[in-house]
Amino acid sequence: MKIVVTGSLGNISKPLATELIQKGHQVTVISSSNDRKAAIEALGATAAIGTMEDADFLTHAFTRADIVYVMETLKSDAFFDHSLDVVEGITQIGYNYKQAIERSGVKKVVHLSSIGADKGPGLLRFHYNVENILRELPEDVSIKFMRPVGFYYVMYQFIPMIKQQGAIFSNNSLERKTPWVSPLDIAAVIAEDIEKPFEGRTIRYIASDEVSGRDIAKILGEAIGKPDLQWMEISDEQMLNGLLTAGMNPQTAEGYVEMNIPVRDGSLYDDFYSHMPVLGKVKLTDFAKDFAIAYNQNQ
Ligand SMILES: NC(=O)c1ccc[n+]([C@@H]2O[C@H](COP(=O)([O-])OP(=O)(O)OC[C@H]3O[C@@H](n4cnc5c(N)ncnc54)[C@H](OP(=O)(O)O)[C@@H]3O)[C@@H](O)[C@H]2O)c1
């Protein structure tokens, strides 16, 4: 099949494109950077260079595809750009995808959404918005909404905290177990699901492991040679002040803290636990090895 993969050679899209090519599909990978062209072609894919902000480019890239995998993202420092409304920016990308899907005539869509897209608390509002924008597409467009939980790689943000303050500080719970996921498991689930029939609108949650704040501190601490590493619960106000001090856009920082409230009390996962997936292969102990390498490289 002809499959278009957005998200360039990112955390999910690279292993996804690689697996789809191995399975014999004709894959086009979208990147915003001309510098990525050679690496995309080296995988055996066609490169389409353009941005998610450009609906005409997306329409052209999607034309004649059997299936498109769509994900939304903004530039890497978006959370720290004080002139950017992140929710608005991502929501606009949702409208661009909708327009491109309609105009190109593609009928099968895999959408990278998120845990919490059913309620959209805080920053997760953009996933709620984009799912609902895509649901406005004509009924003959089938959509598989993929809802991964929080990514392990978010934990890299603990590295400077551990180095400077000797602990992990979070407004998330010390004791409550929450699900986490590896992009490799997300790519594997999507690569498998893409070859199954598309029927209407479906939702699939994706997770790799379930751990508490205490487990995270223990597993990451042991991996970096600090077995006594602690997870310190802080208030929402302290969390907000920390993010603002780090330079985060105030609106984004508020959305981040607000998003963590239902993570902490568990209510974000109500629908997840009603449709609990089989957990993937990559456990936190596996991610901890990558975490230790990054920790040791960070001076
Ligand atoms: N963090 C979480 O816990 C979490 C949880 C649930 C869902 N999610 C979703 O997962 C997504 C991240 O997925 P990922 O880790 O696979 O992505 P990623 O690796 O962060 O980024 C994908 C690539 O997209 C390309 N890109 C960036 N801006 C672009 C633009 N304007 N137009 C076209 N391409 C652009 C960039 O490559 P080039 O430089 O080559 O263009 C980038 O490396 C998030 O955006 C969010 O929607 C995250």
The ligand as an ORCA input file, in Angstrom:
! r2SCAN-3c Opt
* xyz 0 1
  N       4.903     13.477     25.171
  C       3.926     12.665     25.513
  O       3.896     12.123     26.626
  C       2.810     12.382     24.522
  C       1.719     11.619     24.914
  C       0.720     11.336     23.980
  C       0.838     11.804     22.680
  N       1.922     12.557     22.318
  C       2.028     13.022     20.914
  O       3.233     12.532     20.375
  C       3.810     13.526     19.558
  C       5.303     13.338     19.451
  O       5.588     12.212     18.629
  P       7.103     11.875     18.269
  O       7.885     11.783     19.547
  O       7.112     10.710     17.356
  O       7.533     13.181     17.468
  P       8.921     13.937     17.487
  O      10.003     12.915     17.363
  O       8.960     14.862     18.647
  O       8.852     14.882     16.212
  C       8.558     14.454     14.934
  C       9.234     15.251     13.855
  O       8.252     16.042     13.150
  C       8.968     16.998     12.379
  N       8.270     18.300     12.432
  C       8.301     19.204     13.448
  N       7.556     20.262     13.157
  C       7.061     20.040     11.919
  C       6.209     20.784     11.073
  N       5.743     21.984     11.436
  N       5.884     20.271      9.862
  C       6.365     19.065      9.474
  N       7.161     18.296     10.249
  C       7.506     18.789     11.455
  C      10.377     17.133     12.960
  O      11.305     16.541     12.037
  P      11.948     17.437     10.842
  O      12.897     18.388     11.506
  O      12.602     16.447      9.960
  O      10.797     18.151     10.171
  C      10.284     16.273     14.230
  O      11.489     15.658     14.539
  C       3.439     14.835     20.256
  O       3.473     15.904     19.357
  C       2.060     14.541     20.779
  O       1.127     14.912     19.794
  C       2.913     12.831     23.206
*
